[in-house]
Amino acid sequence: ARRGYSGGEPPVVLVQKEKRVTVITLNRPKQLNSMNLELIQAIAKAFEGVRSDKDCRAVILTGAGKAFSAGVDLTTAADIFQGKVNLFGTPIDPVFQMAQVTVPIIGAVNGFAITGGFELALNCDFLIGSTEAKFMDTHAKFGIHPAWGLSQILPRLIGMGRAMEVSMTANPIDATTAEKWGLLTRVVPASELMPTAMQLASAIASNSPDLVRRYKKVIRDGLNRGLADAREMEKQCGLDYYKTMTPEQFKKMQEFIAGRSADKDKKK
């Protein structure tokens, strides 16, 4: 059953419950599911809803259309990164809410997961992808400091050297490479992505709910020894970084990004 849609303008997040599995779909396909403040808050609310749903045994997070998520929308980037919107570590922060979810979260990556979208994916418990999945970290390219864990989670998943290559070059990783490096647990044709995600989620849902929650917690707690402090450091460094930026510097960053986008459009 789909929640949050009663006609009119479609919601930016679709929440569907199939048996004991909750499917959360980012629904700004025309904008490649780029995250404006409305979408960011809606993702957080969806995961908050999962926390209060005692019948939910697993979650699938995916994107509508051709992208998982193209990252944070430039229209709201300034407000978020310069602290005009109190986001990080608050109830409207999707990553904060995801961290409170006690059931496994499966990321079904259907296309591009770029920068903030990449980070959102990394905060899932494991990722599967279609052959169209691509990952790209453009933080260094555009002068944007990570704050949702990418600099700390990615090296732990694929190793420091590969993470350095991904983040320092800002080159995309295709699905085949992502699977080889351990970022994706499996790659399937696009038409099989959601059925495969549902099959995995249903397998989880059929297991002991108490033990699954406890098992997830003990795995996470073990990995997070040292990681929590590192992520807090990353977040604080990011906030300090943006506090030093003047409006003129931020405007130049936006113009630089817009200019690169325009150049890409001319080459097409």
N, C-alpha and C positions, 0 to 999 in steps of 0.2 A: 504494500500500500504506500502511496506517495503522500508525504506530508508537506504542508507549506505552500500549496498551490490551489487557488480558488478561482482561476480565470484571470483575465487582464494581463498585466505585465508579468512575465514568468519570473520566479524567484532566482536569485543569483546562486543559490545552493539548493539542490534537490536532495531530499532525504527519503529513502525508500526502505521499508522493512520487509524482508522476505524470510518468513519463518523466524529464525532467531539471529539473522544476519542483517545489519544495518548498512546500507549503501549510501555514501555521501558523494554527490557529484557536483563539482564546480561547474556553474552553468552561465558562463559569459563566453560562449564559443566564438562570437564575432570579435571579441577582444583577446582571443587565445587564453581565456581564463586568467588574464592579468588581474592582480588583486588590488582593487580600490578599497577604501575603508569599509564600504558596505559589504563587499565580499569577505574581507578579513573578519569582520564582526560576525557574519553569517556562518563562516566555517567554525569559528569559536563557539557559537551558539549550538551548532549541530553536534559538536563533540561534547558540549556540556549536557545536551539532551541524552547522548549515549550514556554518560555517567549516571544519569538518573533512571535509565531503563534497565531494570533488574533482569529482564528477560533477554537482553542482548548478549550474545555469546562471542560475536566477532564483528569487525567493521571493515568495509572496503572503501577506500578513498580513490576517486578517479576524476577525470575531467571530461566534459562534453566537447564534442567536435575534434579538432585536429591536435589539440595541445592538452597536456596535463595542467600546466600553468606556466605562463611566460614571465612570472615574477610579479613584483610590486608595481602597480600602475604609477606612472610618473605624476599623474594629477594629485596623488596623495603622498608621494614619496617625501616631499619636503616636510609636510606636517608630521609624518611618522619619524623620519630620521633626525629631524632637528628638535624633537621633543615637544612639539606643539600639541600632539596627541599622545597621551600617556598610554602606550601600548604594551611594551615588553614586560612580561611577567604579571600582567593583569588579566582579569576575566575575559577581556575582548581579544586577547592574544591567542590565535589558534594553536601555536606550539605549546603554550602554557596549558591549554585545555587538553591537548593530545597527551601530554605527560601525565595527566591525572586519570586517563582512561585505563581501566584495569584489564580489559579484554584485548586480545591481539588486534592490531590495525594492519591490514594488508594494503599496500599501495599498488594500484593497478595503473601503470604508467602507459598511457595511450599515445603519447606524442612528446613534444618538447616539454622538458622540465628545466626551466632556466632560472638561475640565481635564486630568488626567493621561492620560486616553484620547486627548484632542486632541493632547497632546504626543507620545504614542507614534506616532500617525498622522503627525505632522509629521517624525518621524525616518525615515520611509520616503523612497524616492527620488522617487516621485510617487504621487498618489492618484487613484483613480477612485471614484465613489460611485453608490449606487442613489438613486432619487427619495426614499427615506426617510432619506437621510443628513442629519445635522444636527451642527453644531459649536458648542461653547459653552465659553467660558473663564470659570470662576467663581472664579479665584484671588482677585480683588479683593473679590468678594462675601463670601467666607468667611474672609478673612485668611490665605490660604495662599500662600506665596511660590513662584513657579515655579522648578524646578531641572532640568528635562529639556529646556530650550531654547526654550520657547514664546515668551518675551519677545524672543528674538533671531531665531528662524527665521521667525515669522509676519510681522513687518514686511518681511523680505527677500522674502517670497513675494507679499504682497498690498499692500505699501506701508504707510508709517507711519500715515497717517491712518486707513485702514480697520482696521489692527491696533489702534490706539488705541481706536477705536469698539468693536471686539469685546471687548477686554480691560477697558476702563474701564466699559462698560455691563453686561457679562456677559449680553448678549442673545444668543440663538441665531442661527446663520446656517443658512438652509436650503440644500438642494442646488443650487437654481437660482442663488442668490446666490454660493455657493461656487465654482461653475463660472465665473460671470461675472467674479469677482474673481481667478480663476487658482489658487484653492486646489485645486480638482478639475480634472483634465484633461478628464474627460467624465462625463456622468451618464446612467445607463441604468435601465430598469425593474428592480425587485428580482430578478425571475426571470432576468435577463440579466447580473447583476453578476459572478458567478463565471465563467460562460462567457467573458465579455469579458475578465476578468482573466487567465484561462487562455490566451486567444487572444494577448493582449499578451505574457505570459510566454513562450509558445511561440515567438513571433516573436523575442524576445530570445535564447532558447535556441538558435535556429537560426543565429544569427550567430557570428562568430569569438569563442570564449570568452576568449582572451587579450586581444583588442582591446576587448571589452566591459568587461572588468575595468579595463584601462588607461584607457579612455574615462571610465568612472565616476570613477576616481581623479582624473584631470586636471580634470574638472568640479568635483568636490567640493573638491579642493585649491585651485582658483582661488577658489571661493566662500568657502572657510574662511579665507582670508587676512583677518585681523581678527575673524572670527566666533568662532574658537576662544578667543581672549582674552576676547571679550565673554561667551561662554557660561561660561567659568571664573569671570568676575566675577559673573554671575548666580547660579551655584551657591554661591559663597562668601558672597554677600549673603544667600542663602536660609538657609544653615547658620548664619550669624551671627544672622539674624532669629530662628530657632527656639531658639537657645541662650539668648536673652534672655527667652523665654516661661516663665512659671511654670506648674506643674501646674494651678493654679486658672484661669489664662488659657486654657490649652488645653481645660480642661473646659467653660469658658464658650463657647468656639468650637464645641465638639461639641454643646452644648445648643442653641446658636443654629441650627446646621445641622439638628439633629433637630426643632426647633420649626418651622422653615420647611417641612420635609418633611411634618410633621403638618398644617400649615395647608393645604398643597396637597392632601393627601388629603381634607380636609374639604370643599374646594371642588369635588371631583369628583362 
